[in-house]
Amino acid sequence: MVQRAWLEAGKALRRLAWEGERLRWRLFHPITLGARIILLRDDRVLLVEHTYRPGWYLPGGGVDKGESLEECIRREAEEEAGATVRSLQLFGIYSAFSEEKSDHVAIFVSRDFDVRPVAPNNEIARAEWFPLDALPEGLSPGAARRLAELKAGVPPRAGRW
């Protein structure tokens, strides 16, 4: 019972830290650039569940200062999904706008990678494979749209997230 209380307290603190970081970004970084990756193997996609927000997402994150989009997605794929990407293709560049900021995200696809299990950590609760025709409930709307485009054979493009 005490251990469960500590786990819940830790989860609440991670959520609070995430909200604080989000506020800082809104105030000081009104334009963001990120990258996400669709990791495919045998008609399955690898998705991640974060510790600080509900739902399933494509692995990825923000581009660090001095980092290219390709360097970013290779780093994020390794950190979040345990994937060492050998080759990748640009799938599209998408934008999302709100009152606070403009988000821009490059989506890459890879079928050529090695993957190792990732232990739960402060950012990632779990990473799991899902069949493309049986995606999980709680899949983020942006990821759902990109995966639907991929299944439909939509060519790489730019558009709204």
N, C-alpha and C positions, 0 to 999 in steps of 0.2 A: 504494500500500500504506500509506504514512504517512497519507495523507488519510483512508483508510478507518478507520485506527486512531483518528484524531481524531474522526471521526463517531461511532464506537462509544463512545468515552470521553464525548462530549457526551450521547449517549443514556443512558448509565449515570448520569451526573450529574443529568440531568432526572428519571430514575426515582427516584434517591435523594432529590432535592428534593421530589418528589411524595410519597414515603413519609414524609418528615419533616413536611410540611404536613398529611398525613393524621393522623399521630400528634398533632400540635398540636391539630387539630380535635377528635379524640377526647377529649383531656384538657380542653379549655377550651370546647368548643361541643357539649354532648351532644345538643342539639336543632338540627337544620338545616332550612332552608327553601330550596327551589330551584325552578327552572322549566325545562321542556324544551318543544320545539316540533316538531310534525309539519308540515313544509313540503311541500305537495303540488302537483304540476303534471303534468298528462297521465297520471294513474295511476302516477306515480313519486314517490318520497320522497327527500329529501336527508338523507344520513347523514354523520357525521364519524368519523374515526379519530384517536384521541389519540396523542401522542408518548410518553406515560408509561404506557399500559396497552393491551393488545391488544383488538381487537374494534371493532365498529361501534356507534355510539350516536346517539340523537337529539340535535341541538344543544341546549345549555342549560348551566345552572350555578347557582351560589348567588346568593341575593338579597343585595345589599350593604346596609349600614346606611343607612336613610333612603330606600330604593328600594322601589317597589311591585312586585308580581309582573309586571304588564304592562311596567313600565320595565325590569325585569330581563330578560324574555324578548326584548324588542326589542333590548336591548344585546347579549345573548348571540347572538342570531340574526345580528346584524351582525358581531360579532367572530369567531364560529366558522364561519359559513356564508356570509358576505358578503351576507346577505339584509336588505333594508330592508322591513320588514313594514308594509303599509298597514292591513290589518284582520286580526283574529284572533278565535277563539272558544275559550272554555274547554272542554276535552274531559273533564277530570276532575282530582281531587286524590287522590293516593295516598300511602301511608305504608309505610315499611320500618323494622323494629325489630331491633336487635341488642343484645348485652350492653353495648356502649359508647355507643350513641346511638340517637336516633329521627330518621329522615330523613322529610321531608315534601316532596312535589314536585307542582307544578301542571303539567298538560300542556295545551298550547294547540295549536290547528290553524289553519293559514293556507293559503289558496289565492290570496291577493292580496298579492304581494310582488315586488320587483325583486331580482335576484341578480347578483352579480359574482363572478368567480373569486377565491379566497382562496389566496394563496401559503402554502406550508408555513411554520410558525412554531414557537415553543417549545412551544405547546400542541396545535396541530392539524397532524397529518401530511398529511391530505387530507380533502376533502369530495367526495362523489360521489352521483350520482343512481342509484337502483335502482328497477326496476319493483316494484310492490306484490306481484306474483305471482312474483317471483324475487329475494327478499331475500338478502343475502350470508351466507355462512357466518361465524360469529363475531359475529352480531348479538346484542347484550345481551339477556338474558332479559326484562327489563322492557320494552324497546323492542319486542321480538317480541310480547309480550302486548298492548301498546297498539295496535300495528298490526293484529293479528288482530281486536281489538275494533272498530277503525275499519272494517276490511273487512266485518265481520259486521253493521255498523250498530248496534252497542251504543250506547245513549244516554249522555251525560255522567254520570259517577258518582264516588263516592268509594270507595276500597278499598285493598287491599294492593298494593304495588308488584310 
